[in-house]
Amino acid sequence: MPTFADKRRLLQLETLHDLALALYAEREERDLLEELLGRVCLVLDPEVAVAVTRGGPGGAAATVGWSGSEPTAPELLQSAIWRDLLAEGEALARRGGELCGRPFRELIAAPLAFRGTFLGYLALIDKEERGGRASEFTPEDRRFLESVGMLAGVAIDGARQVARLEGERERLVEENKALRDRFAAEVGGRRIVAYAAGMRKVLDLAERVAPRGVNVLIRGESGTGKELIAKLLHHLSGRSGPLVALNCGALPESLLESELFGIEGGVATGVAARRGKFELADGGTLFLDELGDMPPVLQVKLLRALQEREVVRLGGEAPVQVDVRVVAATHRDLEALVAEGRIREDLYYRLKGVELALPPLRSRREDIPHLVRHFLDQFCAREGIAPPTLSHEASALLLEHDYPGNVRELQNLIEGATSLAEGTIDAELLRSLLGSAATPARGPEGLDLAAVERRHIQRVLDLARGNKSSAAKLLGVDRKTLSRKGF
């Protein structure tokens, strides 16, 4: 038959177990202290219980059974009890005295400790009377309170570590965002505008892979910004050498070889020795644009340069060591070229360390208004002219156009329209610049102004993924206007 003492010890163990589970729940420090006091009071029956922590923004304090104005954390930490705990380094008991103006006949206190550091303390005042007689705290009560203090100290330190890590994470996120915005704001004098999810994904991947030495293959239609992404990769790489670019489709085979690998003097009459792009990019990044146009015979030398990290100049014999990170780009279907034997398969896989696929502008239409504003501001600042306004019809046309030339086409269109506009860029001016590429005129339904308006609003809503507030901003109207029009 269990004795009362056995039952009491069992209750204490169960309380410690439950407390261990409860303390590790994510919560504010004051809430944690209140949970702590509530469970201790159920076991030890004090008239008053106090818990306080130091550190953090002023510390935290909680009480149970305190009558009148509750003491603050600084007041509790200025008490003699706290000084005694720091001096003795362990749980203590006192008879007769006061704590922050509250007299007691008996008090026991234990530090909230973790690895020898005192984070605060627990104090219990005057045990509840039993059968009309004053009760006293036992040595076992003090040991139990000390165990609770050690358990709580671990939990509080852990909670603070989590809070610090979360604060550090938030700070790093903000720093990363600021750095990203700074890189996006200016890479080689050009800004990367990316609000669409597809383009943001590309930028996120580029930022992750940039510090690594792996080769990168950038794919995308002409005008999607492959060279700008290559500049971003180099800018974020931390490499000390320069970024050197070469368009593989712009030169005949004989010139392309010497441009890539260099040439020794005296190979032909009047030819002086010259370093190639690989040597010029030593320690940096070599950007090979339009890789799909490289002649097969040069692909062998390129593969060797990548594998051996050395080049041999045209007409030379001695290899030259190079440390180059290669970023290649193409708008062509490389898999089809590999199947046709026009691109070496081993070279393809050597260059495709990480692949970045840039979406065409027609797949990221939500970026169009931001790109338009950027190109307007950039061009007008460069030319020293006032930015023209953009009519709603012109904005609708810019959103609807498919842009086979992608971002480059949009930039040229905006700069041309700005040069010709007399205060306002309207749809008629844009159609004259687009010519046969302009959005074709619609049939009888398209002449119905109400129908045109509804179709345009629906397209913008689709771009905004159904978010009426975002759609209203893009349309330049109040959100209530959309509701009045049945959207």
N, C-alpha and C positions, 0 to 999 in steps of 0.2 A: 504494500500500500504506500504510494508516494507521500512523503511528508510535505508540510507547507514549504519548507526550505527547498525541497526538490522542485515543487511546482514553481516557486519563485525563480529558481535558476533556469528552468525550462522557459519561463516567460521572458527572461532576459535574453536567452539565446535566440528565441523566436523573434524578439524585437530587433536584435542586432541583424538577423538575417533579413527581415522585412525592411529595416532601415537601409541596409546595403543596396537593396533593389531600388528603394524609393529615392535615395540620394543621387543616383546616377541618371535620373530622368532629367531632360534638358529643361531648366527653369532659371528664373532670376535668383540671385543669391539670398535676398530677403525671404523669398518663398521657401528656399531650401532650409533656412534657419527656422522658419515657422514649422515646417514638417519635422525637423529635428526635435524641437521643443515639445511638440505635441506627443510624439512617441515616447520621449524620455519621461514626461509627466505621467503617462499611463502606468509606468513601471515604478517610479520612485516617489510619486505623490508629494511634490513640494507645494508650498503655498504660492511661491513665486519662482519663475524660471526666466533666465536671461541668456541670450546668445548674441555675440558681437564678432564682427570680423574687421580687420584693418586692411589697408591697401585698397586699390581700385579707386573709384571716384568717391572718396570719403568713407568707405567701408559701409557695412550694413549692420542693422540691429533689429532684434525681435524680442518680445517679452510675452509671458503668459502670467496672468493674475496680478499684474502691476496696477495699482490704483493711482489715480491722478495722472499727471503729465509723464509720459514715458521718456526715459533717458535716450539721448542720441548716441550714436556710435562714438563720436569724440569724447563725450562725457564718460561713457563706460570705459574707454581706453585711458582715461586720466585717473581712474580709481586706484586705490592702494592694492586692491585684489589683483589687478593686471600687473602691477609692478612686482608684487610678491610671486606671481606665477612665473614671470620672466626671470626672477632671481633664483627661485627654487627649481625651475625646470620640470616640474611634475605637478600632479593633482594635489590640492591642498584642502584643509578643513580649518574653519575659523569659528570661534564662539564669541558672540557679542561684538557688535560693530554696526557699520552702516555701509550701504552700497548706493552711491548717488542719492543720498538723502533718505534711503529706505532702511530703517533699523532692522537688524536681525538678531535672533538668539543663536542661530547656527547657520553656517553656509559651507557648502562644498563647491569647488570649482575645478575645472580641468581645461587644459589648453586644447584648442583646435590645431593640431600639429601635423606637419608633413615633412619627413626627412630632417627632423631637428629644427625646422622653422615654425615658429608660432604664428598662426594666421588670425588668431582671436581666441575667445574662450567661451565656455559654458559655465553658468553659475546657478545653483539651486539654493533657495532660501527657505528655511523652516519647514520641516516635514509636517504634513497634515496631522492633526490630532486624531488619536484612535481611542475610542471609549472614554472620552473626556480627559484623556491624558496626553501630554505633549510627547510626540515620538521623536526619535533621533535618527540621523543618517548613520548607517553602519559602514565599516571599512569596505564591505562588499559593494555597497552603493557607490562608494567613491571609485572603486576599481571599475565598476560598470560604466560610470560616467567618463572615466578616462578612456575606456575602450571606445565608447561612442565618440569622444573627441578625436581620437586617432582615425577612426573610420570616416568621420565627417571632414577631417583635415585633408584626407586623400581625395574625397569627392570635391571639396571646394577648390583645391589646387587643380584638379582635373578640369573642373568647369571653367576656371580662369584660363587655363592653357587653351581650352577649346575656344573661349572668347577671344584670346589673343590671336590664335591662329585664324579665326574667322575675320577678325579685324585686319590681320595681315593679308589674308586672301582678298578682302574687299579693297585694301589699299593697292595690292598688286593688280587686281582687275582694273581699278581706276587708272593706275600707271600704264598698264598695257593698253587701255583704251586711249589714253592721252598720247602714248607713243604711236599707236595705230593711226590715230587721227593726224598726228604730225607727219608720219610717213605717207599717209593717204593724201595729206594736204600738199605735200611737195616731194615728188620723186623725180629728180632730173628736171625740175622746173615744171612738171605737169602733175595734175591732181588725179588721183584715182577716186572716182565717184562710184560708190557701191552700197546701195540700200537693199537691192533685191537679194533674196535668200541664196540663189544660185551663185551670184558673184561674191557674196560675203563668205560662202563656203570656200571658194577658190582662194580668197585672201587669207582666210584662217589657215588653210593648208599651206599656203606659201610662207606664212610667218613661222609655222612649225618646222618646215623643212629647210628654210633659208640658212640657219646656222650650221647645218650638216654639210658634209662634203659630197653627198650623193648627187649624181647628174639628174637633171630635170628635163622632161619633155613637155613643152607647152603646145596644146592643140587648140585650134579655133579658126573660124573663118577670118578672112582678111578684114582688118579694121576693128577687131575685137579688143586690141590692146596687148598683144603678145609681147611686144618689145617693152612696154611699160611694166608688165609683170616681171620680165627678166631684170629690169632695172631695180624693181622692188626686192627681188631675190638677192641681187648683189648688194644692195644697200643694207639689207638686214643680215648679210652673211658674216660680217665682221672681218672679211678678207682684206688684207692690206694692199693687194694689187688692184689694177684698174679693171673696169668693165670694157671689153673690146668686142665689137659687133662685126659680123660679116654676113652679107646676104649671099647664100650659096647659089641662088638662081640669077644673080645679076652679072656674073662674070663667066667667060668661056673657060673650058677645062684647063687650058694651059696657064691662064692667069690665076685661076682659083687655087691651083696647087702651090704656086709661089706665094700667094697671099696667105694661105694657111700655114705653110711650113717654112717659108723663107727661101732665099736663094743665095748661093755663093757667088762671089765676084769672079768674073772671067768665064762664066758659063757660055756667054755669047759676047760678041764685040760690044763694048760700051756698057756692059751690065755690071753694076756695082753690087757688092754684098748687101743684103737687106734681110732684116728679121721678119719672120712671119707673124701672123696673129697669135699663134700659140705662144711664141716667145714674148710678144708684147703683153700678153695677158698673164704672164707668170706671176703667181701669187694672188691672182684675181679670178675673174670670170670671163669665159669666152662664150658669146652669144652667137649661135649659128642659126640664122633665120632661113626659112624655106629649105629645110634639110632634105625634103623630098626631091629637090632638083639637083642634088649632088650626083655627079657622074659615078658609076660603079667603081671605076679604077681608083678614084680618090678615096672611096669608102674603106679600102683595104689599109691605106696609109693612116686614115683617121682612126680606125679600130686599133691599129698598132700603137698610135700615139696615146690613146686612152688606156690601153692595157699596160704599156711599158712606161708611161709617163715621161716620154722623151720623143723628140722629133729629129729628123735628118733633113737638112736643107736641100733644096733642089740643086743637084750638082755637087753635093757634099758627101762626106763619108762619116765624119765624127758625129755621134748623137749628142743632142743638147737636152739636158734634163729640164723638165718644166713641171710646175705645180699649178694646174689649171682645173677649175671646176667648170664643166660644160653645161650650158643651158641651150637646148635645141628647140626650135619652133617650126611648125608646119601647119598649113591649112589643108593638106592633102590626106588621103586615106592611106596611112602607112601600111596597114595590114594587107591592103590590096596590092600595094607596091612590092611588099615582101613576097606575096604569093606569085606575082609576075616576075620575080627575080630582079627587080630594079632597085631594091634596097636589100642589103645583106641582113639576114635574120639575126646574126650574132651582133651586128652593129645596132640594130633596132633595140635589142634587149639590153645592150650596154648603155645606151642613151636613156632608156626608159626606166631609170631608177625610181623616180616618182613622176606621175603624170598629172598635169593640171589641164583640165578641159574648160576653156572659156566659153560661156554661153553667148549666143548671138544676141544682139540688142532686142530683136523681136521677142525673145524669151525673157527679157527683163525690162518690160515696158515701164514698171514703176520707177525705174531709174531715169526715164526720159525727162520728166520735168526738172529734176535736179541737174542733169547734164546740160539741159537748155540754159538754165540760169547760170551755171558755171561758165559755159562757153560765151554767153552774152557778157558777163562781167569781165572775163579774161580778155576778150577781144576789145571791148570798149576801153578797158584800162590801158591796153597796149596802144590803141589808136588815139586815146585822149578824147573820146567822144562820149556823149550822154547815152545811156542804154535806152533803146526804144521800148515801148510797151508791146505786149503780145496779145492779140485779140483772142477771144474764146474759140472762135472758129479755127484760128491758126493753131491754138493749143490742141484742139481736137484732131486736126490733121497731123500734127507731129506725133500724137499718140497712136494714130491709126496706121501710119506708114510703116512698111516692113523693113526698111533699111538694109538692102542687100550689101551695102558697103559698111554697115554697122556704125560704131561710134565715130569713125573717121568721116563717114558720110554725113552724120548729124552735125559734126563740128563744121564741116565745110558749108553745109546748108545754112547754119545759123550765122556764120561769118559773112556769107554772101548776102543773106537777107538783111543783116544789120547794116551792111555797106549801102544797100539800095533803099532801105526803109526811110520814110519821111515822118519819123515820130512813132509810127506803129508798124509792126509786122503783121500783115493780115494773110488770110488763107490764099487770096489771089496771088500775092507776091510769092508765097511758097510754091504754089502750083506752077508758076512760071519758071521757077528755078528747078523744080523736079521734072518738068516736062512730061514725057510719056511714063515716067516712073511714079507720077502722082497717083494718089488713091482715085480709082475710077469713079466717075459720076454714077449715082444710083438711078434706078428706074423711077416710075411714078411714086412709089412709096418713099423714095429718098427726097422727093420734093415737098413732102408733108413735114412742115417745120416741127410740129409736135412729135411726130414719129422719129425724126432725126434726133431731137432732143432726148427722147426716152432711150433710144439706142445708145447715144453717147453717155448718158448717165449710167446706164447698165454696164457699159464697157469699163467705165471708171470704177464702178462698184466692184466689178470682177477683179480689176487690178488691185484694189484695196482689200481683196478677200472678204468682201461683205461688210467691212468696217465703214459705217456711214460717216463718222467724224472725219476719218482720213479721206474718204471720197469727197466730202464737202470741201475740205481744204484744197484738194487738187482741182476741184471745179471752181473754187473761189466764191462759194455761196455758203449761207448758213445751213446748219444741219436740219433746221426746221423746214427749210425750203424743200429738201428731199422728201420729208414726210408729207408735205402738202401736195407733192407731185406723185404720191402713191408709192414711194420707195421706203 
